């Protein structure tokens, strides 16, 4: 039994929850991942890219993220 997939899943959920708590629901209210309190925000970049590809979050031109509606 491997523990890694669940750690990655938990990280994705953490990103989503932090963005929701920061009320980042549009490009106007978007936040950088370090602004919302994510520890080591760019260490697992592939998780953020996966959320973007799945249209869960979007990224503005200046690198801020928000939840897609």
C-alpha positions as CSV (number, residue, x, y, z in Angstrom):
1,X,0.0,0.0,0.0
2,X,1.4,3.4,-1.0
3,X,0.7,6.6,0.8
4,X,1.8,9.0,-1.8
5,X,-1.4,9.3,-3.9
6,X,-3.4,10.3,-0.8
7,X,-0.8,12.9,0.1
8,X,-1.1,14.4,-3.4
9,X,-4.9,14.3,-3.1
10,X,-4.8,16.0,0.2
11,X,-2.6,18.7,-1.2
12,X,-5.1,19.5,-4.0
13,X,-7.9,19.7,-1.5
14,X,-5.8,22.0,0.7
15,X,-5.2,24.4,-2.3
16,X,-8.9,24.5,-3.1
17,X,-9.9,25.0,0.5
18,X,-7.4,27.8,1.0
19,X,-8.6,29.6,-2.2
20,X,-12.2,29.2,-1.1
21,X,-11.4,30.6,2.4
22,X,-9.7,33.6,0.7
23,X,-12.8,34.2,-1.4
24,X,-10.7,33.9,-4.6
25,X,-13.6,33.3,-7.0
26,X,-12.6,35.7,-9.8
27,X,-9.6,37.3,-11.5
28,X,-10.3,40.4,-9.4
29,X,-10.1,38.5,-6.1
30,X,-7.4,36.0,-7.1
31,X,-4.5,35.3,-4.7
32,X,-1.0,34.0,-5.0
33,X,-0.6,30.6,-3.4
34,X,1.9,32.0,-0.9
35,X,-0.6,34.7,0.0
36,X,-3.2,32.2,1.1
37,X,-0.9,30.4,3.5
38,X,0.1,27.3,1.4
39,X,3.3,25.9,2.8
40,X,5.9,25.5,0.0
41,X,3.4,26.7,-2.6
42,X,5.5,25.8,-5.6
43,X,7.1,22.6,-4.5
44,X,4.4,20.4,-6.2
45,X,3.8,22.4,-9.3
46,X,2.4,19.5,-11.2
47,X,-0.6,19.4,-8.7
48,X,-1.4,23.0,-9.5
49,X,-1.1,22.3,-13.2
50,X,-3.5,19.4,-12.9
51,X,-6.1,21.6,-11.2
52,X,-5.7,24.1,-14.0
53,X,-6.1,21.4,-16.7
54,X,-9.2,20.1,-15.0
55,X,-10.7,23.7,-14.9
56,X,-10.8,23.6,-11.1
57,X,-8.7,26.7,-10.7
58,X,-7.5,29.4,-13.1
59,X,-4.4,31.5,-13.1
60,X,-4.1,35.2,-14.0
61,X,-1.3,36.7,-16.0
62,X,0.5,37.7,-12.8
63,X,0.4,34.2,-11.3
64,X,-2.6,34.6,-9.0
65,X,-5.1,31.7,-8.7
66,X,-8.8,31.6,-8.2
67,X,-11.6,28.9,-8.2
68,X,-13.4,28.4,-11.6
69,X,-17.1,28.9,-11.5
